[in-house]
């Protein structure tokens, strides 16, 4: 029998493993050090960018503009901006085969019977 085939039991008889202390979940000294290291002061969060900005007024202004009717050079109505965007989505999906627009229409159920 070769030396490579023999099992080496010396790794299982390590005295360090026999003396290890069992800690409850979250009670290991290394865990407690990590928690203490990353504590934030009262009133300060870990989000360095702060709260996400609220674009409520921008949304209101865009919605208001979306309802405005637009005209071409011959003063002929082209519809509202909102209608033009919806028509453009369909136009790009059909005419240009824009895969993202086709996916959007499918996801919204617009291609269902």
Secondary structure, DSSP 8 states (H G I E B T S, - for coil): --TTTS--GGGTT-HHHHT-----TT-SHHHHHHHHHT---TT--S-TT-S----HHHHHHHHHHHT-EEE-TTS-EEEEHHHHHHHHHHHHHHHS--HHHHHHHHHTTTT--
